[in-house]
Amino acid sequence: MSIADIVQRSDTTPGRIFDWTVIALIVISIVMLSIATLPDLSQPVRSFLTIAEIFVLALFALEYCLRIVTAPRKFGYIFSFYGIVDLMTIVPFCLTLGAIDLRALRILRLFRIIRILKLSRYSQAMSRFREALALAREEIVLFSAVTAILLYLAALGIYHFEHAAQPEAFSSVLHSLWWAAVTLTTVGYGDVYPVTTGGKLFTFVILMCGMGIVAVPAGIIAGALYRVNQNEDREKSL
């Protein structure tokens, strides 16, 4: 059995062992990242976490190289979703090897979170979800455009009703976008709210629209997932 069979295939015992090893490394790295945020950690523990972090990142870098070498279409993998995720996983490790001021690279710590996305490669449920998003792509784009327009109209409307009564909270349409966002999503933090009669009536209308904002995408994706499952069942029955 070749290295390509181990790295690229999951229907063999060595391939499954390789996949589960990568999954274990992802979980370990996430746990270490969480532990590193604990206050009052002793210096020996911090040193161990640092060394373990470098070791895990080195293994991720090795995995990335193996996937490039064994990929049938190398550039296809490099510029694919998973190729980009794999690269962003090891970017902090690669950059910190150079003579760069590490204080400027603190934001790269956020890339560690991307390791969670690596888990989706090994999940059939995530594969179905990706297929569902692809099937419902046009509907999602259309719904996103309508939502953006509605968001702007909500900000414009509440500004018209509330600017005179609350010039600080609704000083401009751009400032009103925060209220529009939390109201349309039915979150309603309560930090900014209408006090005029017109503003309250307008808010009621926006809240009714917001219920659809929450429900519509769920229905679109649920319908797409149903179609994906139907296609899978049809393929199995053939």
Secondary structure per residue as TSV (DSSP state, phi and psi in degrees):
chain	resnum	aa	ss	phi	psi
A	1	M	-	360.0	133.1
A	2	S	-	-85.0	168.4
A	3	I	H	-63.8	-35.6
A	4	A	H	-61.3	-38.3
A	5	D	H	-65.0	-37.2
A	6	I	H	-71.0	-43.5
A	7	V	H	-78.2	-40.8
A	8	Q	H	-94.8	-18.2
A	9	R	-	-111.0	143.2
A	10	S	S	-116.7	7.4
A	11	D	S	-100.4	14.1
A	12	T	S	-123.2	159.4
A	13	T	H	-60.9	-49.0
A	14	P	H	-60.3	-37.3
A	15	G	H	-65.0	-41.5
A	16	R	H	-67.1	-37.7
A	17	I	H	-62.7	-42.7
A	18	F	H	-61.4	-45.7
A	19	D	H	-62.2	-45.8
A	20	W	H	-67.7	-29.6
A	21	T	H	-65.8	-43.5
A	22	V	H	-64.3	-41.7
A	23	I	H	-60.1	-42.7
A	24	A	H	-62.3	-41.0
A	25	L	H	-63.8	-39.1
A	26	I	H	-62.9	-46.6
A	27	V	H	-63.3	-42.9
A	28	I	H	-61.4	-43.9
A	29	S	H	-65.0	-37.0
A	30	I	H	-66.8	-42.1
A	31	V	H	-63.0	-43.4
A	32	M	H	-63.5	-39.6
A	33	L	H	-61.1	-39.5
A	34	S	H	-69.0	-42.9
A	35	I	H	-64.0	-36.3
A	36	A	H	-64.6	-18.4
A	37	T	T	-85.3	-7.5
A	38	L	S	-66.9	137.8
A	39	P	T	-75.5	159.3
A	40	D	T	61.4	31.7
A	41	L	-	-73.6	141.2
A	42	S	-	-70.2	158.3
A	43	Q	H	-62.7	-40.6
A	44	P	H	-59.4	-39.0
A	45	V	H	-66.1	-43.3
A	46	R	H	-63.2	-38.9
A	47	S	H	-65.1	-41.8
A	48	F	H	-62.6	-43.5
A	49	L	H	-63.3	-38.1
A	50	T	H	-64.5	-46.2
A	51	I	H	-64.4	-43.6
A	52	A	H	-63.6	-36.8
A	53	E	H	-62.8	-44.5
A	54	I	H	-63.9	-39.9
A	55	F	H	-63.6	-45.3
A	56	V	H	-65.9	-42.2
A	57	L	H	-64.2	-35.8
A	58	A	H	-63.7	-39.1
A	59	L	H	-66.9	-38.1
A	60	F	H	-63.6	-38.9
A	61	A	H	-64.2	-40.1
A	62	L	H	-63.6	-42.8
A	63	E	H	-61.2	-42.7
A	64	Y	H	-61.0	-44.0
A	65	C	H	-63.8	-42.0
A	66	L	H	-63.1	-38.6
A	67	R	H	-68.3	-35.2
A	68	I	H	-67.1	-46.5
A	69	V	H	-63.2	-38.5
A	70	T	H	-94.0	-4.2
A	71	A	-	-70.2	135.0
A	72	P	S	-61.1	-40.0
A	73	R	S	-121.0	97.9
A	74	K	H	-62.1	-47.6
A	75	F	H	-69.3	-29.2
A	76	G	H	-62.6	-40.7
A	77	Y	H	-70.8	-44.7
A	78	I	H	-58.2	-40.5
A	79	F	T	-98.4	9.8
A	80	S	S	-81.5	171.0
A	81	F	H	-57.5	-50.0
A	82	Y	H	-69.0	-33.3
A	83	G	H	-62.9	-42.0
A	84	I	H	-67.7	-41.1
A	85	V	H	-61.3	-44.8
A	86	D	H	-61.9	-39.4
A	87	L	H	-67.5	-45.7
A	88	M	H	-65.1	-23.1
A	89	T	H	-65.8	-35.3
A	90	I	H	-105.3	0.9
A	91	V	H	-56.0	-47.1
A	92	P	H	-58.3	-39.2
A	93	F	H	-64.4	-42.9
A	94	C	H	-68.2	-41.4
A	95	L	H	-72.2	-35.0
A	96	T	T	-74.1	-5.3
A	97	L	T	-76.7	-20.8
A	98	G	S	-89.1	173.3
A	99	A	S	-85.0	71.6
A	100	I	-	-120.2	144.6
A	101	D	-	-63.9	110.3
A	102	L	G	-67.7	-20.1
A	103	R	G	-64.9	-27.6
A	104	A	G	-78.6	-8.8
A	105	L	G	-104.7	12.6
A	106	R	G	-61.6	-32.4
A	107	I	G	-63.6	-21.9
A	108	L	G	-68.3	-15.8
A	109	R	G	-60.9	-26.8
A	110	L	G	-63.2	-25.1
A	111	F	G	-65.8	-19.3
A	112	R	G	-61.9	-30.8
A	113	I	G	-62.4	-27.4
A	114	I	G	-62.7	-21.3
A	115	R	H	-58.1	-29.5
A	116	I	H	-60.2	-35.9
A	117	L	H	-65.7	-23.9
A	118	K	H	-62.6	-27.5
A	119	L	G	-63.4	-26.8
A	120	S	G	-65.3	-21.5
A	121	R	G	-62.8	-28.4
A	122	Y	G	-103.0	12.9
A	123	S	-	-115.7	122.0
A	124	Q	H	-66.4	-33.4
A	125	A	H	-63.3	-40.5
A	126	M	H	-66.4	-34.8
A	127	S	H	-63.3	-42.9
A	128	R	H	-63.9	-38.7
A	129	F	H	-64.8	-39.9
A	130	R	H	-63.7	-41.9
A	131	E	H	-63.9	-38.6
A	132	A	H	-65.0	-41.6
A	133	L	H	-63.1	-37.4
A	134	A	H	-66.1	-40.6
A	135	L	H	-65.5	-37.7
A	136	A	T	-98.2	20.3
A	137	R	H	-58.8	-47.2
A	138	E	H	-65.1	-41.9
A	139	E	H	-64.1	-39.7
A	140	I	H	-67.1	-41.3
A	141	V	H	-62.6	-45.6
A	142	L	H	-62.4	-44.3
A	143	F	H	-64.6	-38.7
A	144	S	H	-63.1	-41.0
A	145	A	H	-64.3	-44.9
A	146	V	H	-62.9	-40.1
A	147	T	H	-63.6	-41.6
A	148	A	H	-63.0	-41.4
A	149	I	H	-64.9	-44.3
A	150	L	H	-64.0	-37.0
A	151	L	H	-61.0	-44.9
A	152	Y	H	-66.6	-43.3
A	153	L	H	-62.8	-37.0
A	154	A	H	-64.7	-43.1
A	155	A	H	-64.6	-41.0
A	156	L	H	-65.4	-41.8
A	157	G	H	-66.6	-46.8
A	158	I	H	-67.0	-31.0
A	159	Y	H	-63.6	-42.0
A	160	H	H	-62.2	-41.6
A	161	F	H	-80.4	-34.4
A	162	E	H	-109.9	-10.0
A	163	H	T	-60.0	-43.7
A	164	A	T	-67.2	-37.9
A	165	A	T	-79.9	-33.6
A	166	Q	-	-133.3	73.0
A	167	P	T	-64.4	-23.6
A	168	E	T	-81.2	-43.9
A	169	A	T	-72.7	-35.8
A	170	F	T	-122.2	61.3
A	171	S	S	-75.5	-21.1
A	172	S	S	-157.7	170.1
A	173	V	H	-63.5	-37.9
A	174	L	H	-64.9	-40.2
A	175	H	H	-66.2	-29.4
A	176	S	H	-76.4	-12.0
A	177	L	H	-62.8	-32.2
A	178	W	H	-62.7	-47.2
A	179	W	H	-60.0	-43.5
A	180	A	H	-60.5	-41.7
A	181	A	H	-65.5	-49.2
A	182	V	H	-71.6	-25.0
A	183	T	H	-80.1	-43.5
A	184	L	H	-63.4	-34.9
A	185	T	T	-85.4	5.5
A	186	T	T	58.4	24.5
A	187	V	-	-77.2	-53.0
A	188	G	-	59.8	68.6
A	189	Y	-	-63.0	-29.1
A	190	G	S	87.7	1.5
A	191	D	S	-74.9	-28.2
A	192	V	S	-132.8	126.5
A	193	Y	-	-150.0	156.0
A	194	P	-	-76.8	150.4
A	195	V	-	-121.9	-13.9
A	196	T	S	-89.8	159.4
A	197	T	H	-63.8	-44.8
A	198	G	H	-62.3	-39.9
A	199	G	H	-65.1	-38.3
A	200	K	H	-68.5	-42.0
A	201	L	H	-64.4	-40.7
A	202	F	H	-64.1	-39.1
A	203	T	H	-63.3	-38.4
A	204	F	H	-60.1	-43.0
A	205	V	H	-63.0	-43.8
A	206	I	H	-65.0	-37.4
A	207	L	H	-64.3	-39.5
A	208	M	H	-62.3	-41.5
A	209	C	H	-65.6	-36.0
A	210	G	H	-62.7	-33.4
A	211	M	H	-61.4	-36.7
A	212	G	H	-71.2	-34.5
A	213	I	H	-58.7	-38.8
A	214	V	H	-76.7	-38.7
A	215	A	H	-82.1	-37.5
A	216	V	H	-61.5	-51.7
A	217	P	H	-61.8	-33.9
A	218	A	H	-62.5	-40.9
A	219	G	H	-67.1	-39.1
A	220	I	H	-62.4	-48.3
A	221	I	H	-68.6	-38.7
A	222	A	H	-62.3	-41.7
A	223	G	H	-64.6	-39.6
A	224	A	H	-66.5	-40.0
A	225	L	H	-63.0	-38.2
A	226	Y	H	-62.4	-41.5
A	227	R	H	-66.2	-37.8
A	228	V	H	-63.4	-44.8
A	229	N	H	-63.7	-38.0
A	230	Q	H	-63.3	-42.4
A	231	N	H	-62.9	-40.6
A	232	E	H	-63.8	-42.9
A	233	D	H	-65.1	-36.5
A	234	R	H	-67.0	-40.6
A	235	E	H	-66.9	-37.9
A	236	K	H	-68.0	-31.6
A	237	S	H	-77.7	-15.8
A	238	L	-	-76.0	360.0
